[in-house]
Amino acid sequence: MAIARRTQRSAFYWRRKVGRVLRLPPRSGRSYNWFVDPSGDDDDLALIEKAITIVRAGHPYIA
């Protein structure tokens, strides 16, 4: 996990903070079909949101 390599936190920590990846209905009208509901403090959320943006750019749809 790239975030774990860049921080002093374990991959397990970040998996808990990122949470589950939820698939959205096909008619949601968005340019992607998945959603993540992250948790953590402001610094954690900023890192997670940046990672989501990068991943979503390459993988907007999941099966």
mmCIF file as gemmi writes it, N, C-alpha and C atoms, coordinates in Angstrom:
data_model
loop_
_atom_site.group_PDB
_atom_site.id
_atom_site.type_symbol
_atom_site.label_atom_id
_atom_site.label_alt_id
_atom_site.label_comp_id
_atom_site.label_asym_id
_atom_site.label_entity_id
_atom_site.label_seq_id
_atom_site.pdbx_PDB_ins_code
_atom_site.Cartn_x
_atom_site.Cartn_y
_atom_site.Cartn_z
_atom_site.occupancy
_atom_site.B_iso_or_equiv
_atom_site.pdbx_formal_charge
_atom_site.auth_seq_id
_atom_site.auth_asym_id
_atom_site.pdbx_PDB_model_num
ATOM 1 N N . MET Axp A 1 ? 0.85 -1.163 0 1 0 ? 1 A 1
ATOM 2 C CA . MET Axp A 1 ? 0 0 0 1 0 ? 1 A 1
ATOM 3 C C . MET Axp A 1 ? 0.902 1.235 0 1 0 ? 1 A 1
ATOM 4 N N . ALA Axp A 2 ? 0.718 2.1 -0.985 1 0 ? 2 A 1
ATOM 5 C CA . ALA Axp A 2 ? 1.607 3.247 -1.174 1 0 ? 2 A 1
ATOM 6 C C . ALA Axp A 2 ? 1.582 4.217 0.001 1 0 ? 2 A 1
ATOM 7 N N . ILE Axp A 3 ? 0.42 4.419 0.618 1 0 ? 3 A 1
ATOM 8 C CA . ILE Axp A 3 ? 0.347 5.34 1.754 1 0 ? 3 A 1
ATOM 9 C C . ILE Axp A 3 ? 1.196 4.814 2.908 1 0 ? 3 A 1
ATOM 10 N N . ALA Axp A 4 ? 1.153 3.523 3.149 1 0 ? 4 A 1
ATOM 11 C CA . ALA Axp A 4 ? 1.93 2.933 4.246 1 0 ? 4 A 1
ATOM 12 C C . ALA Axp A 4 ? 3.419 3.111 4.016 1 0 ? 4 A 1
ATOM 13 N N . ARG Axp A 5 ? 3.859 2.997 2.778 1 0 ? 5 A 1
ATOM 14 C CA . ARG Axp A 5 ? 5.286 3.173 2.486 1 0 ? 5 A 1
ATOM 15 C C . ARG Axp A 5 ? 5.727 4.616 2.698 1 0 ? 5 A 1
ATOM 16 N N . ARG Axp A 6 ? 4.828 5.565 2.506 1 0 ? 6 A 1
ATOM 17 C CA . ARG Axp A 6 ? 5.181 6.984 2.623 1 0 ? 6 A 1
ATOM 18 C C . ARG Axp A 6 ? 5.008 7.537 4.041 1 0 ? 6 A 1
ATOM 19 N N . THR Axp A 7 ? 4.388 6.782 4.913 1 0 ? 7 A 1
ATOM 20 C CA . THR Axp A 7 ? 4.153 7.231 6.292 1 0 ? 7 A 1
ATOM 21 C C . THR Axp A 7 ? 4.757 6.23 7.253 1 0 ? 7 A 1
ATOM 22 N N . GLN Axp A 8 ? 4.654 6.504 8.525 1 0 ? 8 A 1
ATOM 23 C CA . GLN Axp A 8 ? 5.155 5.593 9.556 1 0 ? 8 A 1
ATOM 24 C C . GLN Axp A 8 ? 4.065 4.651 10.047 1 0 ? 8 A 1
ATOM 25 N N . ARG Axp A 9 ? 2.983 4.537 9.327 1 0 ? 9 A 1
ATOM 26 C CA . ARG Axp A 9 ? 1.845 3.686 9.716 1 0 ? 9 A 1
ATOM 27 C C . ARG Axp A 9 ? 1.843 2.404 8.891 1 0 ? 9 A 1
ATOM 28 N N . SER Axp A 10 ? 1.264 1.357 9.459 1 0 ? 10 A 1
ATOM 29 C CA . SER Axp A 10 ? 1.226 0.051 8.791 1 0 ? 10 A 1
ATOM 30 C C . SER Axp A 10 ? 0.111 0.004 7.739 1 0 ? 10 A 1
ATOM 31 N N . ALA Axp A 11 ? 0.197 -0.986 6.865 1 0 ? 11 A 1
ATOM 32 C CA . ALA Axp A 11 ? -0.849 -1.187 5.864 1 0 ? 11 A 1
ATOM 33 C C . ALA Axp A 11 ? -2.17 -1.526 6.548 1 0 ? 11 A 1
ATOM 34 N N . PHE Axp A 12 ? -2.111 -2.278 7.661 1 0 ? 12 A 1
ATOM 35 C CA . PHE Axp A 12 ? -3.319 -2.606 8.415 1 0 ? 12 A 1
ATOM 36 C C . PHE Axp A 12 ? -4.007 -1.333 8.911 1 0 ? 12 A 1
ATOM 37 N N . TYR Axp A 13 ? -3.245 -0.388 9.424 1 0 ? 13 A 1
ATOM 38 C CA . TYR Axp A 13 ? -3.789 0.887 9.895 1 0 ? 13 A 1
ATOM 39 C C . TYR Axp A 13 ? -4.542 1.587 8.766 1 0 ? 13 A 1
ATOM 40 N N . TRP Axp A 14 ? -3.912 1.657 7.592 1 0 ? 14 A 1
ATOM 41 C CA . TRP Axp A 14 ? -4.534 2.369 6.477 1 0 ? 14 A 1
ATOM 42 C C . TRP Axp A 14 ? -5.738 1.629 5.918 1 0 ? 14 A 1
ATOM 43 N N . ARG Axp A 15 ? -5.72 0.29 5.919 1 0 ? 15 A 1
ATOM 44 C CA . ARG Axp A 15 ? -6.907 -0.453 5.47 1 0 ? 15 A 1
ATOM 45 C C . ARG Axp A 15 ? -8.098 -0.14 6.362 1 0 ? 15 A 1
ATOM 46 N N . ARG Axp A 16 ? -7.859 -0.032 7.672 1 0 ? 16 A 1
ATOM 47 C CA . ARG Axp A 16 ? -8.939 0.326 8.601 1 0 ? 16 A 1
ATOM 48 C C . ARG Axp A 16 ? -9.425 1.746 8.353 1 0 ? 16 A 1
ATOM 49 N N . LYS Axp A 17 ? -8.523 2.673 8.079 1 0 ? 17 A 1
ATOM 50 C CA . LYS Axp A 17 ? -8.898 4.069 7.868 1 0 ? 17 A 1
ATOM 51 C C . LYS Axp A 17 ? -9.608 4.283 6.535 1 0 ? 17 A 1
ATOM 52 N N . VAL Axp A 18 ? -9.162 3.582 5.491 1 0 ? 18 A 1
ATOM 53 C CA . VAL Axp A 18 ? -9.81 3.711 4.181 1 0 ? 18 A 1
ATOM 54 C C . VAL Axp A 18 ? -11.198 3.097 4.231 1 0 ? 18 A 1
ATOM 55 N N . GLY Axp A 19 ? -11.347 1.977 4.88 1 0 ? 19 A 1
ATOM 56 C CA . GLY Axp A 19 ? -12.652 1.337 5.001 1 0 ? 19 A 1
ATOM 57 C C . GLY Axp A 19 ? -13.008 0.526 3.773 1 0 ? 19 A 1
ATOM 58 N N . ARG Axp A 20 ? -14.286 0.217 3.678 1 0 ? 20 A 1
ATOM 59 C CA . ARG Axp A 20 ? -14.758 -0.601 2.562 1 0 ? 20 A 1
ATOM 60 C C . ARG Axp A 20 ? -14.943 0.226 1.299 1 0 ? 20 A 1
ATOM 61 N N . VAL Axp A 21 ? -14.763 -0.436 0.184 1 0 ? 21 A 1
ATOM 62 C CA . VAL Axp A 21 ? -15.049 0.168 -1.116 1 0 ? 21 A 1
ATOM 63 C C . VAL Axp A 21 ? -16.458 -0.284 -1.493 1 0 ? 21 A 1
ATOM 64 N N . LEU Axp A 22 ? -17.327 0.668 -1.707 1 0 ? 22 A 1
ATOM 65 C CA . LEU Axp A 22 ? -18.719 0.371 -2.027 1 0 ? 22 A 1
ATOM 66 C C . LEU Axp A 22 ? -18.99 0.653 -3.497 1 0 ? 22 A 1
ATOM 67 N N . ARG Axp A 23 ? -19.661 -0.265 -4.141 1 0 ? 23 A 1
ATOM 68 C CA . ARG Axp A 23 ? -20.019 -0.104 -5.551 1 0 ? 23 A 1
ATOM 69 C C . ARG Axp A 23 ? -21.328 0.652 -5.643 1 0 ? 23 A 1
ATOM 70 N N . LEU Axp A 24 ? -21.362 1.691 -6.464 1 0 ? 24 A 1
ATOM 71 C CA . LEU Axp A 24 ? -22.558 2.502 -6.653 1 0 ? 24 A 1
ATOM 72 C C . LEU Axp A 24 ? -23.425 1.922 -7.763 1 0 ? 24 A 1
ATOM 73 N N . PRO Axp A 25 ? -24.724 2.231 -7.743 1 0 ? 25 A 1
ATOM 74 C CA . PRO Axp A 25 ? -25.597 1.762 -8.829 1 0 ? 25 A 1
ATOM 75 C C . PRO Axp A 25 ? -25.141 2.323 -10.175 1 0 ? 25 A 1
ATOM 76 N N . PRO Axp A 26 ? -25.382 1.581 -11.252 1 0 ? 26 A 1
ATOM 77 C CA . PRO Axp A 26 ? -24.911 2.018 -12.57 1 0 ? 26 A 1
ATOM 78 C C . PRO Axp A 26 ? -25.53 3.334 -13.029 1 0 ? 26 A 1
ATOM 79 N N . ARG Axp A 27 ? -26.67 3.699 -12.544 1 0 ? 27 A 1
ATOM 80 C CA . ARG Axp A 27 ? -27.335 4.932 -12.994 1 0 ? 27 A 1
ATOM 81 C C . ARG Axp A 27 ? -27.133 6.078 -11.996 1 0 ? 27 A 1
ATOM 82 N N . SER Axp A 28 ? -25.989 6.099 -11.35 1 0 ? 28 A 1
ATOM 83 C CA . SER Axp A 28 ? -25.74 7.16 -10.367 1 0 ? 28 A 1
ATOM 84 C C . SER Axp A 28 ? -25.399 8.493 -11.027 1 0 ? 28 A 1
ATOM 85 N N . GLY Axp A 29 ? -25.094 8.493 -12.33 1 0 ? 29 A 1
ATOM 86 C CA . GLY Axp A 29 ? -24.817 9.724 -13.054 1 0 ? 29 A 1
ATOM 87 C C . GLY Axp A 29 ? -23.427 10.291 -12.786 1 0 ? 29 A 1
ATOM 88 N N . ARG Axp A 30 ? -22.567 9.495 -12.226 1 0 ? 30 A 1
ATOM 89 C CA . ARG Axp A 30 ? -21.206 9.95 -11.935 1 0 ? 30 A 1
ATOM 90 C C . ARG Axp A 30 ? -20.237 9.356 -12.94 1 0 ? 30 A 1
ATOM 91 N N . SER Axp A 31 ? -19.027 9.897 -12.934 1 0 ? 31 A 1
ATOM 92 C CA . SER Axp A 31 ? -18.003 9.392 -13.848 1 0 ? 31 A 1
ATOM 93 C C . SER Axp A 31 ? -17.219 8.234 -13.23 1 0 ? 31 A 1
ATOM 94 N N . TYR Axp A 32 ? -17.727 7.683 -12.13 1 0 ? 32 A 1
ATOM 95 C CA . TYR Axp A 32 ? -17.13 6.518 -11.47 1 0 ? 32 A 1
ATOM 96 C C . TYR Axp A 32 ? -18.25 5.744 -10.79 1 0 ? 32 A 1
ATOM 97 N N . ASN Axp A 33 ? -17.982 4.493 -10.438 1 0 ? 33 A 1
ATOM 98 C CA . ASN Axp A 33 ? -19.044 3.702 -9.816 1 0 ? 33 A 1
ATOM 99 C C . ASN Axp A 33 ? -18.64 3.114 -8.465 1 0 ? 33 A 1
ATOM 100 N N . TRP Axp A 34 ? -17.674 3.727 -7.806 1 0 ? 34 A 1
ATOM 101 C CA . TRP Axp A 34 ? -17.301 3.245 -6.481 1 0 ? 34 A 1
ATOM 102 C C . TRP Axp A 34 ? -17.076 4.395 -5.524 1 0 ? 34 A 1
ATOM 103 N N . PHE Axp A 35 ? -17.227 4.074 -4.244 1 0 ? 35 A 1
ATOM 104 C CA . PHE Axp A 35 ? -17.195 5.077 -3.198 1 0 ? 35 A 1
ATOM 105 C C . PHE Axp A 35 ? -16.444 4.505 -1.997 1 0 ? 35 A 1
ATOM 106 N N . VAL Axp A 36 ? -15.704 5.354 -1.314 1 0 ? 36 A 1
ATOM 107 C CA . VAL Axp A 36 ? -15.004 4.976 -0.094 1 0 ? 36 A 1
ATOM 108 C C . VAL Axp A 36 ? -15.422 5.959 0.983 1 0 ? 36 A 1
ATOM 109 N N . ASP Axp A 37 ? -15.695 5.455 2.187 1 0 ? 37 A 1
ATOM 110 C CA . ASP Axp A 37 ? -16.073 6.305 3.31 1 0 ? 37 A 1
ATOM 111 C C . ASP Axp A 37 ? -14.952 6.256 4.35 1 0 ? 37 A 1
ATOM 112 N N . PRO Axp A 38 ? -13.909 7.07 4.163 1 0 ? 38 A 1
ATOM 113 C CA . PRO Axp A 38 ? -12.746 6.994 5.043 1 0 ? 38 A 1
ATOM 114 C C . PRO Axp A 38 ? -13.008 7.599 6.423 1 0 ? 38 A 1
ATOM 115 N N . SER Axp A 39 ? -12.145 7.243 7.366 1 0 ? 39 A 1
ATOM 116 C CA . SER Axp A 39 ? -12.204 7.813 8.709 1 0 ? 39 A 1
ATOM 117 C C . SER Axp A 39 ? -10.795 8.223 9.116 1 0 ? 39 A 1
ATOM 118 N N . GLY Axp A 40 ? -10.697 9.018 10.149 1 0 ? 40 A 1
ATOM 119 C CA . GLY Axp A 40 ? -9.399 9.435 10.642 1 0 ? 40 A 1
ATOM 120 C C . GLY Axp A 40 ? -9.353 10.921 10.9 1 0 ? 40 A 1
ATOM 121 N N . ASP Axp A 41 ? -8.186 11.392 11.293 1 0 ? 41 A 1
ATOM 122 C CA . ASP Axp A 41 ? -8.037 12.826 11.545 1 0 ? 41 A 1
ATOM 123 C C . ASP Axp A 41 ? -7.859 13.562 10.211 1 0 ? 41 A 1
ATOM 124 N N . ASP Axp A 42 ? -7.731 14.863 10.28 1 0 ? 42 A 1
ATOM 125 C CA . ASP Axp A 42 ? -7.655 15.67 9.049 1 0 ? 42 A 1
ATOM 126 C C . ASP Axp A 42 ? -6.476 15.289 8.164 1 0 ? 42 A 1
ATOM 127 N N . ASP Axp A 43 ? -5.329 14.986 8.762 1 0 ? 43 A 1
ATOM 128 C CA . ASP Axp A 43 ? -4.156 14.604 7.969 1 0 ? 43 A 1
ATOM 129 C C . ASP Axp A 43 ? -4.376 13.266 7.264 1 0 ? 43 A 1
ATOM 130 N N . ASP Axp A 44 ? -4.957 12.295 7.997 1 0 ? 44 A 1
ATOM 131 C CA . ASP Axp A 44 ? -5.255 10.991 7.397 1 0 ? 44 A 1
ATOM 132 C C . ASP Axp A 44 ? -6.227 11.145 6.239 1 0 ? 44 A 1
ATOM 133 N N . LEU Axp A 45 ? -7.28 11.92 6.463 1 0 ? 45 A 1
ATOM 134 C CA . LEU Axp A 45 ? -8.293 12.099 5.419 1 0 ? 45 A 1
ATOM 135 C C . LEU Axp A 45 ? -7.718 12.776 4.18 1 0 ? 45 A 1
ATOM 136 N N . ALA Axp A 46 ? -6.824 13.719 4.379 1 0 ? 46 A 1
ATOM 137 C CA . ALA Axp A 46 ? -6.204 14.39 3.228 1 0 ? 46 A 1
ATOM 138 C C . ALA Axp A 46 ? -5.387 13.401 2.403 1 0 ? 46 A 1
ATOM 139 N N . LEU Axp A 47 ? -4.621 12.541 3.067 1 0 ? 47 A 1
ATOM 140 C CA . LEU Axp A 47 ? -3.835 11.525 2.344 1 0 ? 47 A 1
ATOM 141 C C . LEU Axp A 47 ? -4.736 10.527 1.623 1 0 ? 47 A 1
ATOM 142 N N . ILE Axp A 48 ? -5.792 10.111 2.292 1 0 ? 48 A 1
ATOM 143 C CA . ILE Axp A 48 ? -6.709 9.137 1.7 1 0 ? 48 A 1
ATOM 144 C C . ILE Axp A 48 ? -7.414 9.744 0.493 1 0 ? 48 A 1
ATOM 145 N N . GLU Axp A 49 ? -7.879 10.961 0.614 1 0 ? 49 A 1
ATOM 146 C CA . GLU Axp A 49 ? -8.557 11.616 -0.513 1 0 ? 49 A 1
ATOM 147 C C . GLU Axp A 49 ? -7.625 11.785 -1.714 1 0 ? 49 A 1
ATOM 148 N N . LYS Axp A 50 ? -6.384 12.107 -1.454 1 0 ? 50 A 1
ATOM 149 C CA . LYS Axp A 50 ? -5.412 12.221 -2.55 1 0 ? 50 A 1
ATOM 150 C C . LYS Axp A 50 ? -5.216 10.865 -3.228 1 0 ? 50 A 1
ATOM 151 N N . ALA Axp A 51 ? -5.098 9.805 -2.424 1 0 ? 51 A 1
ATOM 152 C CA . ALA Axp A 51 ? -4.937 8.458 -2.977 1 0 ? 51 A 1
ATOM 153 C C . ALA Axp A 51 ? -6.168 8.042 -3.775 1 0 ? 51 A 1
ATOM 154 N N . ILE Axp A 52 ? -7.354 8.367 -3.274 1 0 ? 52 A 1
ATOM 155 C CA . ILE Axp A 52 ? -8.59 8.033 -3.981 1 0 ? 52 A 1
ATOM 156 C C . ILE Axp A 52 ? -8.62 8.724 -5.342 1 0 ? 52 A 1
ATOM 157 N N . THR Axp A 53 ? -8.229 9.974 -5.387 1 0 ? 53 A 1
ATOM 158 C CA . THR Axp A 53 ? -8.207 10.723 -6.649 1 0 ? 53 A 1
ATOM 159 C C . THR Axp A 53 ? -7.274 10.067 -7.661 1 0 ? 53 A 1
ATOM 160 N N . ILE Axp A 54 ? -6.104 9.648 -7.198 1 0 ? 54 A 1
ATOM 161 C CA . ILE Axp A 54 ? -5.132 9.009 -8.09 1 0 ? 54 A 1
ATOM 162 C C . ILE Axp A 54 ? -5.658 7.666 -8.593 1 0 ? 54 A 1
ATOM 163 N N . VAL Axp A 55 ? -6.19 6.844 -7.695 1 0 ? 55 A 1
ATOM 164 C CA . VAL Axp A 55 ? -6.687 5.51 -8.075 1 0 ? 55 A 1
ATOM 165 C C . VAL Axp A 55 ? -7.904 5.644 -8.98 1 0 ? 55 A 1
ATOM 166 N N . ARG Axp A 56 ? -8.797 6.553 -8.637 1 0 ? 56 A 1
ATOM 167 C CA . ARG Axp A 56 ? -10.026 6.718 -9.431 1 0 ? 56 A 1
ATOM 168 C C . ARG Axp A 56 ? -9.72 7.193 -10.843 1 0 ? 56 A 1
ATOM 169 N N . ALA Axp A 57 ? -8.659 7.974 -11.03 1 0 ? 57 A 1
ATOM 170 C CA . ALA Axp A 57 ? -8.28 8.44 -12.367 1 0 ? 57 A 1
ATOM 171 C C . ALA Axp A 57 ? -7.921 7.255 -13.268 1 0 ? 57 A 1
ATOM 172 N N . GLY Axp A 58 ? -7.304 6.24 -12.712 1 0 ? 58 A 1
ATOM 173 C CA . GLY Axp A 58 ? -6.929 5.081 -13.505 1 0 ? 58 A 1
ATOM 174 C C . GLY Axp A 58 ? -7.966 3.971 -13.526 1 0 ? 58 A 1
ATOM 175 N N . HIS Axp A 59 ? -8.84 3.959 -12.515 1 0 ? 59 A 1
ATOM 176 C CA . HIS Axp A 59 ? -9.826 2.885 -12.372 1 0 ? 59 A 1
ATOM 177 C C . HIS Axp A 59 ? -11.174 3.462 -11.936 1 0 ? 59 A 1
ATOM 178 N N . PRO Axp A 60 ? -11.874 4.135 -12.846 1 0 ? 60 A 1
ATOM 179 C CA . PRO Axp A 60 ? -13.138 4.765 -12.433 1 0 ? 60 A 1
ATOM 180 C C . PRO Axp A 60 ? -14.288 3.78 -12.211 1 0 ? 60 A 1
ATOM 181 N N . TYR Axp A 61 ? -14.189 2.604 -12.809 1 0 ? 61 A 1
ATOM 182 C CA . TYR Axp A 61 ? -15.282 1.634 -12.685 1 0 ? 61 A 1
ATOM 183 C C . TYR Axp A 61 ? -14.76 0.311 -12.159 1 0 ? 61 A 1
ATOM 184 N N . ILE Axp A 62 ? -15.546 -0.304 -11.257 1 0 ? 62 A 1
ATOM 185 C CA . ILE Axp A 62 ? -15.227 -1.64 -10.774 1 0 ? 62 A 1
ATOM 186 C C . ILE Axp A 62 ? -16.378 -2.571 -11.115 1 0 ? 62 A 1
ATOM 187 N N . ALA Axp A 63 ? -16.065 -3.842 -11.198 1 0 ? 63 A 1
ATOM 188 C CA . ALA Axp A 63 ? -17.099 -4.823 -11.558 1 0 ? 63 A 1
ATOM 189 C C . ALA Axp A 63 ? -17.807 -5.34 -10.327 1 0 ? 63 A 1
